Amino acid sequence: MRKTVLSLGIFASFLANAQSIKTTIDLVNVKDDKVAVTMEFPKMKSGDIKFHFPKTVPGTYSVDDYGRFIEGIKFYDNKGKELTFTKVNDNTYSLKNAQGLSKISYLVNDSFDDELDTSKHKAVFSPSGTDIEAGKVYMINTHGFIGYIDNMQDVPYQLIVQKPTDFYGTTALVDQDKSDATDTYTLANYAKVTDSPLMYTKPDYITFNAGGMDLVLGVYSPTGKYKAADFKENLEKMVVAQKKFLGDMNTNKKYAIMLYLSGGDGPRVKGFGALEHHESTSVVLPEAMPKDAIDNTITDVVSHEFFHTVNPLKTHSEEIHYFDYADPKMSQHLWMYEGGTEYFANLFQIQEGLINKDQFLQRIGEKIANSKSYDDKMPFTVMSKNVLVEPYKDQYRNVYEKGALLAMCLDIELRKLSNGEMGYRDMIRKLSQRFGENKPFKDDKLIDELVTVTGYPQVKDFYNKYIAGNQPTPYAEYLKMVGVDIQKQESHPLFWFIKDPNQTGFDEKTNAFAFDENSALSPFAKSIGFKITDQVLALDGKTVDIKKVQDFIGYTRTIKDGQDVTVTILRDNAGKKEKMTLKGKAILDKMTMETPTFKANPTPEELKLQTQWLTGKK
């Protein structure tokens, strides 16, 4: 009987593989930083087909057109003859009468090398991008390497990675062969393919169990400055706290973290952060960061991605469940998917003792200040639904500021209504129990579902005013309910290039000030035609010297309103830095600082609600 079972198992495996899409990624024969990929297909059911690479992928909320990194694509029939095709756009290829299609081959360029050349296309956010550095590292976000055929997204994929024998692949996937030269994975469908990033490099990883969940952390540090073991203690502490915070909302038994540290002579990337997946996350940070800064970032950023295992990866609308990679339809509910998740990433730290109450309140104050750089009257549902196009896409980053604050206010609202018995976390738990990974909700019915799971129709009023409506959220009113006042203080008139000088950075290669692309320009900068991507080399002939930065700042404080000013800048022109001079009249701007502080003598009601809010206890 055992022999029969084994034979049947082999036969079933053979049938499964025969009906799967065999995809091979060759990390051995890499030339000019290009990786060869071949895809072999079961018999086609349709003569006319379309083959796609993703226009965008879940969790990115931007048009990235991964097909633009593909070269030399060829389509073959089952006799090895090339088939003719039409390239529809960067991502899509059309074939007529292609019943005999058997194989597709192509080369993949990486996105990391292209990040600073904005002449072709806006850079891909690094954690959702790809890196090919022969002999060093391969960051394989699979949506950048593997395409799909219309109506075959549900066909299983057999992924074979041919690799150097001394390389290790960090991934949540399970290798099904014992060879040192190949890794073989089976994936249920294309959605699972795009949900499964891998990072190949020489082994530097740790595995351990935390909170009942098996973790693997793989690290690529180009100069060898850091090892995976350096981050174990902090990561373990964070995961235990997260699992405790989520309780039965998280059922993960395993999780993989791919930590790519950029630096050395590698590509210059700028999109630092992480991208979520059901069982893993890809993280990109600068190697130059001090260890404690990386630990803090892991706690903030990786925890955010892990909380996505609840929302939207396992609780989501039909737009996400039936994601259209070629022509994506976006959901209205980024306030919950990203904003609520960002709120969790901060709330769990205060509730599980990783930060104190003053640190938590400082974070809330920073989010209130940052949110003012965006359009506070733009309905969040409208922005979310149209986030891929202007003018809405420029408001996207507000999901991490106002989006988190909306979740906070809704948390306080629910606690007020329920006498502390229910908060935002309880609402999300009930929603996840009502729906789940395989049961999406209808996008325009979410608010009705939230009323159902909470039992409070007032939630709909909140939603219609502050999320779907254009009323600015009254943070001061909600914070007052939990014994917090907002102190306002106006700064002295300032001369600078962006509204918040604290968002200024420095580019060591150009010796110039650089700015976060989501920063708000100052009135002066707008008046002279300054762009947020411009870098400042000099002001009135005084060059930027990071060693004498206080002298430079001191000079800006001597500038009077209406004074003639000359700014020397570097501007990106078709991928090249062009030196330019901008002139205009100085405009001094005031900043209004709003600092939330705990009341010295809150009322008993305020103190009770505050305690329930900060501890999560009823």
C-alpha positions as CSV (number, residue, x, y, z in Angstrom):
1,M,0.0,0.0,0.0
2,R,2.8,2.4,0.8
3,K,4.3,1.8,-2.6
4,T,1.0,2.4,-4.4
5,V,0.5,5.6,-2.5
6,L,3.9,6.8,-3.5
7,S,3.3,5.9,-7.1
8,L,0.0,7.7,-7.1
9,G,1.7,10.7,-5.5
10,I,4.4,10.9,-8.2
11,F,1.7,10.5,-10.9
12,A,-0.4,13.3,-9.4
13,S,2.7,15.5,-9.1
14,F,3.5,14.8,-12.7
15,L,-0.1,15.8,-13.7
16,A,0.1,19.0,-11.7
17,N,3.4,20.0,-13.2
18,A,2.1,19.2,-16.7
19,Q,-0.7,21.7,-16.1
20,S,1.4,24.3,-14.5
21,I,3.4,27.2,-16.0
22,K,7.1,26.3,-15.7
23,T,9.0,29.5,-15.1
24,T,12.8,29.5,-14.9
25,I,14.9,32.4,-13.6
26,D,18.6,32.1,-14.4
27,L,20.8,33.7,-11.8
28,V,23.9,31.9,-13.0
29,N,24.4,33.2,-16.6
30,V,23.9,36.9,-15.9
31,K,25.2,39.3,-18.6
32,D,25.1,43.1,-18.5
33,D,23.0,43.0,-15.3
34,K,20.2,41.2,-17.2
35,V,18.6,38.0,-16.1
36,A,17.1,35.5,-18.5
37,V,13.6,34.2,-17.8
38,T,11.8,31.4,-19.7
39,M,8.1,30.5,-19.2
40,E,6.8,27.2,-20.6
41,F,3.0,26.8,-20.9
42,P,0.5,24.0,-21.0
43,K,-1.6,23.7,-24.1
44,M,-3.5,26.9,-25.0
45,K,-7.3,26.9,-25.0
46,S,-7.6,30.1,-27.0
47,G,-6.0,31.1,-30.3
48,D,-5.8,34.9,-29.5
49,I,-4.0,35.7,-26.3
50,K,-2.6,38.7,-24.4
51,F,0.6,38.4,-22.3
52,H,1.1,41.0,-19.6
53,F,3.5,42.3,-17.1
54,P,1.9,44.3,-14.2
55,K,1.1,47.9,-14.6
56,T,0.9,48.1,-10.8
57,V,0.7,45.6,-7.9
58,P,-1.2,45.6,-4.7
59,G,0.3,47.7,-1.9
60,T,2.1,50.2,-4.2
61,Y,-0.7,52.5,-5.4
62,S,1.4,53.9,-8.3
63,V,1.8,53.2,-12.0
64,D,5.1,51.4,-12.4
65,D,4.8,49.6,-15.7
66,Y,7.2,46.7,-14.9
67,G,7.1,45.7,-18.6
68,R,9.4,48.6,-19.4
69,F,12.3,46.6,-17.9
70,I,11.9,43.7,-20.3
71,E,14.1,43.2,-23.4
72,G,14.3,40.7,-26.2
73,I,11.0,39.0,-25.7
74,K,10.3,36.0,-28.0
75,F,7.3,33.7,-28.3
76,Y,7.7,30.1,-29.5
77,D,5.3,27.4,-30.6
78,N,5.7,23.7,-29.6
79,K,8.0,23.1,-32.5
80,G,10.4,25.9,-31.5
81,K,9.3,28.3,-34.2
82,E,9.0,32.0,-33.3
83,L,5.5,33.4,-33.4
84,T,4.7,37.0,-34.5
85,F,3.3,39.4,-31.9
86,T,2.2,43.0,-31.5
87,K,3.5,45.1,-28.6
88,V,0.4,46.9,-27.4
89,N,2.2,49.0,-24.7
90,D,5.0,48.7,-22.2
91,N,3.3,45.8,-20.4
92,T,1.2,44.0,-23.0
93,Y,1.8,41.8,-26.0
94,S,-0.9,40.4,-28.3
95,L,-0.7,37.2,-30.4
96,K,-3.2,36.0,-32.9
97,N,-3.8,32.3,-33.7
98,A,-1.4,31.3,-31.0
99,Q,-2.9,27.9,-30.1
100,G,0.6,26.4,-30.4
101,L,2.3,28.8,-28.0
102,S,4.6,26.8,-25.9
103,K,7.3,29.1,-24.5
104,I,8.2,32.7,-23.9
105,S,11.7,34.0,-23.2
106,Y,13.0,37.4,-22.3
107,L,15.7,39.4,-20.4
108,V,14.9,41.4,-17.3
109,N,16.7,44.6,-16.4
110,D,16.5,45.8,-12.8
111,S,14.7,48.9,-11.6
112,F,17.3,49.9,-8.9
113,D,19.8,51.2,-11.6
114,D,17.1,53.3,-13.1
115,E,15.8,55.0,-10.0
116,L,17.7,58.3,-10.4
117,D,17.0,58.6,-14.1
118,T,13.5,60.2,-14.1
119,S,13.7,61.1,-17.8
120,K,12.0,57.8,-18.8
121,H,9.6,57.2,-16.0
122,K,9.0,57.9,-12.3
123,A,11.2,55.7,-10.2
124,V,9.8,52.4,-8.9
125,F,9.6,52.4,-5.1
126,S,12.7,50.4,-4.1
127,P,11.0,47.7,-1.9
128,S,8.7,46.9,-4.8
129,G,11.6,47.1,-7.3
130,T,14.3,44.7,-8.6
131,D,18.0,44.6,-8.2
132,I,20.5,42.5,-10.3
133,E,24.1,42.6,-9.2
134,A,25.9,39.5,-10.5
135,G,27.9,37.7,-7.7
136,K,26.4,40.0,-5.0
137,V,22.7,40.1,-4.7
138,Y,19.4,39.6,-6.6
139,M,16.3,41.3,-5.2
140,I,13.5,39.4,-6.9
141,N,10.1,41.0,-6.5
142,T,8.5,38.4,-8.7
143,H,6.1,40.9,-10.4
144,G,9.2,42.4,-12.0
145,F,10.3,39.1,-13.4
146,I,7.3,37.1,-14.3
147,G,4.3,37.8,-16.5
148,Y,0.9,36.1,-17.1
149,I,-1.6,35.3,-19.9
150,D,-5.1,36.6,-19.7
151,N,-7.5,33.9,-18.3
152,M,-4.6,31.9,-17.0
153,Q,-4.0,33.7,-13.8
154,D,-5.4,30.8,-11.8
155,V,-3.1,28.2,-13.4
156,P,-0.4,27.0,-11.0
157,Y,3.2,28.1,-11.5
158,Q,6.3,26.0,-11.0
159,L,9.1,28.4,-10.3
160,I,12.7,27.2,-10.8
161,V,15.5,29.5,-9.7
162,Q,18.9,28.5,-11.1
163,K,21.4,30.0,-8.7
164,P,25.1,30.0,-7.7
165,T,25.7,27.1,-5.4
166,D,27.0,29.4,-2.6
167,F,23.9,31.6,-2.7
168,Y,20.9,31.4,-0.3
169,G,17.4,32.5,-1.1
170,T,15.5,34.3,1.6
171,T,11.8,33.7,1.1
172,A,8.6,32.4,2.8
173,L,8.4,29.8,0.0
174,V,9.4,26.2,0.6
175,D,12.2,24.8,-1.7
176,Q,11.1,21.4,-3.1
177,D,14.4,20.1,-4.3
178,K,17.7,19.3,-2.6
179,S,20.0,20.6,-5.2
180,D,22.5,23.4,-4.3
181,A,22.2,24.7,-7.9
182,T,18.4,25.1,-8.1
183,D,15.5,26.0,-5.9
184,T,12.0,24.8,-7.0
185,Y,8.8,26.3,-5.7
186,T,5.1,25.5,-6.5
187,L,2.7,28.5,-6.4
188,A,-1.1,28.1,-6.7
189,N,-1.7,31.0,-9.1
190,Y,-0.3,34.3,-10.4
191,A,-1.5,36.2,-7.3
192,K,0.6,33.9,-5.2
193,V,3.6,34.5,-7.5
194,T,3.4,38.3,-7.0
195,D,2.9,37.7,-3.3
196,S,6.2,35.8,-3.0
197,P,9.4,37.9,-3.2
198,L,12.8,36.4,-2.9
199,M,16.3,37.7,-2.2
200,Y,19.3,35.7,-3.2
201,T,22.8,36.5,-1.9
202,K,25.6,34.7,0.0
203,P,24.1,33.3,3.2
204,D,23.5,35.8,6.0
205,Y,20.3,34.9,7.7
206,I,18.8,33.8,11.0
207,T,15.7,31.7,11.8
208,F,13.9,31.7,15.1
209,N,10.5,31.4,16.6
210,A,8.7,34.4,18.2
211,G,5.2,34.4,19.5
212,G,4.5,31.0,18.0
213,M,5.6,32.1,14.5
214,D,8.7,30.9,12.6
215,L,10.7,33.8,11.2
216,V,13.6,34.0,8.8
217,L,15.5,37.3,8.4
218,G,17.9,37.5,5.5
219,V,20.3,40.5,5.2
220,Y,22.3,41.9,2.4
221,S,24.9,44.4,3.6
222,P,27.2,45.4,0.7
223,T,30.2,46.3,2.9
224,G,29.6,43.7,5.5
225,K,28.8,46.3,8.1
226,Y,25.8,44.4,9.5
227,K,24.9,40.8,10.0
228,A,21.4,39.3,10.4
229,A,22.1,38.4,14.0
230,D,22.6,42.1,14.8
231,F,18.8,42.6,14.5
232,K,17.5,39.5,16.2
233,E,16.9,40.8,19.7
234,N,14.9,43.9,18.5
235,L,13.0,41.9,15.9
236,E,12.0,39.2,18.3
237,K,10.8,41.7,20.9
238,M,8.8,43.5,18.2
239,V,7.1,40.4,16.8
240,V,6.1,39.1,20.3
241,A,4.5,42.4,21.0
242,Q,2.7,42.4,17.6
243,K,1.3,38.9,18.0
244,K,0.1,39.8,21.5
245,F,-1.6,43.0,20.2
246,L,-3.3,41.2,17.3
247,G,-4.4,38.1,19.2
248,D,-6.5,35.8,17.0
249,M,-6.5,38.3,14.2
250,N,-3.2,37.0,13.0
251,T,-2.8,33.3,12.1
252,N,0.6,33.4,10.5
253,K,2.8,30.4,11.3
254,K,5.8,31.7,9.3
255,Y,7.1,35.0,8.0
256,A,10.2,36.1,6.0
257,I,11.9,39.4,6.1
258,M,14.3,40.4,3.2
259,L,16.4,43.3,4.5
260,Y,18.4,45.0,1.7
261,L,20.8,47.6,2.9
262,S,21.9,49.9,0.1
263,G,25.4,51.4,0.0
264,G,29.0,50.6,-0.9
265,D,29.5,50.7,-4.7
266,G,25.9,49.4,-5.3
267,P,23.1,51.3,-7.0
268,R,21.9,54.6,-5.4
269,V,18.4,54.0,-4.4
270,K,16.1,56.5,-2.6
271,G,12.8,54.7,-2.0
272,F,13.4,53.4,1.5
273,G,10.7,51.5,3.2
274,A,9.0,48.1,2.8
275,L,6.2,46.3,0.9
276,E,3.8,43.9,2.4
277,H,2.9,40.3,1.5
278,H,0.9,37.6,3.2
279,E,4.0,35.8,4.6
280,S,6.9,38.2,4.0
281,T,8.1,41.7,3.4
282,S,10.9,43.2,1.4
283,V,12.7,46.1,3.1
284,V,15.2,48.6,1.7
285,L,17.2,50.9,4.0
286,P,20.5,52.7,3.7
287,E,23.5,50.8,5.1
288,A,24.9,54.1,6.5
289,M,22.1,54.2,9.1
290,P,23.3,53.5,12.7
291,K,22.2,50.2,14.1
292,D,19.8,51.8,16.6
293,A,18.2,53.8,13.8
294,I,17.7,50.6,11.8
295,D,16.2,48.8,14.8
296,N,13.8,51.7,15.3
297,T,12.9,51.7,11.6
298,I,12.3,48.0,11.6
299,T,10.0,48.4,14.6
300,D,8.0,51.2,12.7
301,V,8.2,50.0,9.1
302,V,8.3,46.2,9.3
303,S,5.6,46.2,12.0
304,H,3.4,48.3,9.6
305,E,3.9,45.6,6.9
306,F,3.2,42.8,9.2
307,F,-0.1,44.4,10.3
308,H,-1.1,44.3,6.7
309,T,-1.5,40.6,7.1
310,V,-4.8,41.6,8.7
311,N,-5.8,44.4,6.5
312,P,-6.0,44.4,3.5
313,L,-4.3,41.1,2.8
314,K,-7.0,39.1,4.7
315,T,-9.8,41.7,4.9
316,H,-10.4,43.6,1.7
317,S,-12.8,44.7,-1.0
318,E,-13.4,43.1,-4.4
319,E,-11.0,45.5,-6.1
320,I,-8.1,43.9,-4.2
321,H,-9.4,40.4,-4.2
322,Y,-9.9,40.3,-8.0
323,F,-6.9,42.6,-8.7
324,D,-6.4,43.5,-12.3
325,Y,-2.7,43.9,-12.9
326,A,-3.1,45.2,-16.4
327,D,-5.8,47.8,-15.7
328,P,-6.1,48.1,-11.9
329,K,-9.3,49.4,-10.3
330,M,-8.6,51.0,-6.9
331,S,-10.5,50.8,-3.7
332,Q,-12.0,53.8,-1.8
333,H,-10.5,52.6,1.5
334,L,-6.9,53.5,1.8
335,W,-7.9,55.3,5.0
336,M,-8.3,51.8,6.5
337,Y,-5.8,49.7,4.5
338,E,-2.9,52.1,5.0
339,G,-4.1,54.6,7.5
340,G,-5.5,52.1,9.9
341,T,-2.4,49.9,9.5
342,E,-0.1,52.8,10.3
343,Y,-2.2,53.6,13.3
344,F,-1.8,50.0,14.5
345,A,2.0,50.3,13.9
346,N,2.1,53.1,16.5
347,L,-0.7,52.0,18.8
348,F,0.8,48.6,19.5
349,Q,4.1,50.2,20.6
350,I,2.4,52.2,23.4
351,Q,0.0,49.4,24.4
352,E,2.7,46.8,24.5
353,G,5.3,49.0,26.3
354,L,7.8,49.6,23.5
355,I,7.4,53.4,23.8
356,N,6.0,55.6,26.6
357,K,2.9,57.8,26.4
358,D,4.8,61.0,25.7
359,Q,6.6,59.4,22.8
360,F,3.3,58.2,21.4
361,L,1.8,61.6,21.7
362,Q,4.8,63.2,20.0
363,R,4.2,60.9,17.0
364,I,0.6,61.9,16.9
365,G,1.7,65.6,16.9
366,E,4.1,64.9,14.0
367,K,1.3,63.3,12.0
368,I,-1.0,66.3,12.5
369,A,1.8,68.7,11.4
370,N,2.7,66.5,8.4
371,S,-1.0,66.2,7.3
372,K,-1.2,70.0,6.8
373,S,1.1,69.7,3.8
374,Y,-1.8,68.0,2.0
375,D,-5.3,69.0,0.9
376,D,-7.3,68.6,4.1
377,K,-10.7,69.0,2.3
378,M,-10.1,66.4,-0.4
379,P,-12.4,63.4,0.5
380,F,-10.2,60.5,1.3
381,T,-12.5,58.0,-0.5
382,V,-12.2,60.1,-3.7
383,M,-8.4,60.4,-3.4
384,S,-8.1,56.6,-2.8
385,K,-10.3,55.6,-5.7
386,N,-8.3,57.8,-8.1
387,V,-4.9,57.5,-6.5
388,L,-3.1,56.5,-9.7
389,V,-3.9,59.8,-11.5
390,E,-3.4,63.6,-10.9
391,P,-4.2,65.4,-8.7
392,Y,-4.9,62.6,-6.3
393,K,-1.7,60.7,-6.5
394,D,0.3,63.6,-5.1
395,Q,-1.9,63.3,-2.0
396,Y,-1.1,59.6,-1.5
397,R,1.4,60.0,1.3
398,N,-1.3,61.6,3.4
399,V,-2.6,58.0,4.1
400,Y,0.2,57.6,6.6
401,E,-0.6,61.0,8.2
402,K,-4.3,61.9,8.0
403,G,-5.2,58.3,7.4
404,A,-3.7,57.2,10.7
405,L,-5.3,60.2,12.4
406,L,-8.7,59.2,11.0
407,A,-8.3,55.7,12.5
408,M,-7.2,57.3,15.8
409,C,-10.3,59.6,16.0
410,L,-12.6,56.7,15.1
411,D,-10.9,54.7,17.8
412,I,-11.7,57.5,20.4
413,E,-15.2,57.9,19.0
414,L,-15.9,54.2,19.4
415,R,-14.5,54.1,22.9
416,K,-16.6,57.1,23.9
417,L,-19.8,55.5,22.5
418,S,-19.1,52.2,24.1
419,N,-17.9,53.4,27.5
420,G,-14.5,52.0,26.6
421,E,-15.8,48.5,25.6
422,M,-14.9,48.8,21.9
423,G,-12.2,50.5,19.9
424,Y,-10.8,50.5,16.4
425,R,-9.0,47.2,16.9
426,D,-12.2,45.6,18.0
427,M,-14.0,46.9,15.0
428,I,-11.3,45.5,12.6
429,R,-11.4,42.1,14.4
430,K,-15.1,41.9,14.0
431,L,-14.8,42.9,10.3
432,S,-12.1,40.2,9.7
433,Q,-14.4,37.6,11.3
434,R,-17.3,38.7,9.1
435,F,-15.2,38.5,5.9
436,G,-11.7,37.2,5.4
437,E,-9.1,36.3,2.9
438,N,-11.5,34.5,0.5
439,K,-14.6,36.6,1.1
440,P,-14.2,40.2,0.0
441,F,-16.7,43.0,0.8
442,K,-18.2,45.3,-1.7
443,D,-16.3,48.6,-1.8
444,D,-19.3,50.9,-1.6
445,K,-20.9,48.9,1.2
446,L,-18.0,49.0,3.7
447,I,-19.5,51.7,5.9
448,D,-22.7,49.7,6.2
449,E,-20.7,46.7,7.3
450,L,-18.8,48.8,9.9
451,V,-22.2,49.9,11.3
452,T,-23.3,46.3,11.4
453,V,-20.2,45.0,13.2
454,T,-20.0,47.9,15.7
455,G,-23.7,48.4,16.3
456,Y,-23.2,52.2,16.2
457,P,-24.8,54.2,13.4
458,Q,-22.7,57.2,14.6
459,V,-19.8,55.5,12.8
460,K,-21.6,56.3,9.5
461,D,-21.8,60.0,10.5
462,F,-18.1,60.1,11.2
463,Y,-17.4,58.4,7.8
464,N,-19.6,60.7,5.9
465,K,-18.1,63.9,7.4
466,Y,-14.4,63.2,7.6
467,I,-13.6,60.2,5.3
468,A,-16.1,60.5,2.4
469,G,-16.8,64.1,3.1
470,N,-14.7,67.3,2.8
471,Q,-14.8,68.4,6.5
472,P,-11.4,68.7,8.1
473,T,-11.1,66.3,11.0
474,P,-11.3,68.2,14.4
475,Y,-8.3,66.5,16.0
476,A,-8.4,68.9,19.0
477,E,-12.0,67.9,19.8
478,Y,-11.2,64.2,19.8
479,L,-7.9,64.5,21.7
480,K,-9.7,66.6,24.3
481,M,-11.9,63.5,25.0
482,V,-8.8,61.6,26.1
483,G,-7.3,64.4,28.2
484,V,-5.0,66.0,25.6
485,D,-4.8,69.7,24.7
486,I,-3.1,71.1,21.6
487,Q,-0.9,74.0,22.3
488,K,-0.4,76.4,19.4
489,Q,2.8,78.4,18.9
490,E,3.8,80.6,15.9
491,S,7.4,80.6,14.9
492,H,9.4,83.7,13.9
493,P,9.3,84.5,10.2
494,L,11.5,82.1,8.3
495,F,13.3,82.1,5.0
496,W,13.6,78.6,3.5
497,F,12.8,76.5,0.4
498,I,10.2,74.2,2.0
499,K,7.5,74.8,4.6
500,D,9.1,72.6,7.1
501,P,12.9,73.0,7.2
502,N,13.2,69.8,9.2
503,Q,12.5,67.9,6.0
504,T,15.7,69.0,4.4
505,G,18.3,66.4,3.5
506,F,21.8,66.5,2.1
507,D,23.2,64.8,-1.0
508,E,26.9,63.9,-0.4
509,K,27.7,63.4,-4.1
510,T,26.5,66.8,-5.2
511,N,27.2,68.7,-1.9
512,A,23.7,70.1,-2.1
513,F,20.5,70.3,0.0
514,A,17.9,67.9,-1.2
515,F,14.2,67.6,-0.2
516,D,11.7,65.0,0.4
517,E,9.5,64.9,-2.7
518,N,6.4,65.0,-0.6
519,S,7.4,68.2,1.2
520,A,5.4,71.4,0.7
521,L,7.3,74.2,-1.1
522,S,7.6,77.5,0.8
523,P,5.9,80.6,-0.7
524,F,9.3,81.9,-1.8
525,A,10.2,78.7,-3.6
526,K,6.9,78.7,-5.5
527,S,7.5,82.4,-6.5
528,I,10.8,81.6,-8.2
529,G,9.8,78.4,-10.0
530,F,11.7,76.1,-7.7
531,K,10.8,72.4,-8.0
532,I,10.8,70.0,-5.1
533,T,13.3,67.8,-7.0
534,D,15.7,70.7,-7.3
535,Q,18.8,70.7,-5.1
536,V,20.3,73.8,-3.6
537,L,24.0,74.4,-4.2
538,A,24.3,78.0,-3.1
539,L,22.4,81.1,-1.8
540,D,23.6,84.5,-2.8
541,G,26.9,83.0,-3.7
542,K,27.3,81.2,-0.3
543,T,27.8,77.6,-1.2
544,V,26.4,74.7,0.8
545,D,29.0,73.1,3.1
546,I,27.7,70.5,5.4
547,K,30.6,71.1,7.8
548,K,29.6,74.8,8.1
549,V,25.8,74.3,7.8
550,Q,25.1,76.5,10.8
551,D,26.8,79.4,9.0
552,F,24.6,78.9,6.0
553,I,21.5,78.7,8.2
554,G,22.7,81.8,10.1
555,Y,22.8,83.7,6.8
556,T,19.2,82.8,5.9
557,R,18.1,84.4,9.2
558,T,19.6,87.7,8.1
559,I,17.5,87.8,5.0
560,K,14.7,90.4,5.1
561,D,11.3,90.2,3.5
562,G,11.4,91.6,-0.1
563,Q,15.2,91.3,-0.3
564,D,16.7,90.3,-3.7
565,V,17.8,86.7,-3.5
566,T,19.8,84.4,-5.9
567,V,19.6,80.6,-5.6
568,T,22.0,78.3,-7.4
569,I,20.4,74.9,-8.0
570,L,20.9,71.5,-9.7
571,R,17.9,70.5,-11.7
572,D,17.3,67.1,-13.3
573,N,17.1,67.5,-17.0
574,A,16.5,64.2,-19.0
575,G,18.5,62.3,-16.3
576,K,21.3,64.8,-16.1
577,K,22.0,67.3,-13.4
578,E,21.9,70.9,-14.9
579,K,23.2,73.9,-12.9
580,M,20.8,76.8,-12.9
581,T,20.2,80.2,-11.2
582,L,16.9,81.3,-9.9
583,K,16.2,84.9,-8.7
584,G,13.4,86.6,-6.8
585,K,12.2,88.6,-3.8
586,A,12.5,86.9,-0.4
587,I,9.2,85.9,1.2
588,L,9.4,85.1,4.9
589,D,7.0,82.5,6.1
590,K,5.7,81.6,9.6
591,M,5.1,78.1,10.9
592,T,2.4,77.4,13.4
593,M,3.5,74.6,15.7
594,E,0.7,72.5,17.2
595,T,2.0,70.4,20.1
596,P,-0.4,67.9,21.8
597,T,0.2,67.6,25.5
598,F,-1.5,65.6,28.3
599,K,-3.6,67.7,30.6
600,A,-2.1,68.1,34.1
601,N,-5.6,67.6,35.6
602,P,-7.9,65.7,33.3
603,T,-11.5,65.0,34.4
604,P,-12.2,61.5,35.7
605,E,-14.1,60.7,32.4
606,E,-11.1,62.0,30.3
607,L,-8.6,60.0,32.3
608,K,-10.6,56.8,32.1
609,L,-10.9,57.1,28.3
610,Q,-7.3,58.0,28.0
611,T,-6.2,54.9,30.0
612,Q,-8.4,52.7,27.9
613,W,-7.0,54.3,24.7
614,L,-3.4,53.9,25.7
615,T,-3.6,50.4,27.2
616,G,-6.3,48.8,25.1
617,K,-7.9,47.5,28.2
618,K,-11.6,47.9,28.8
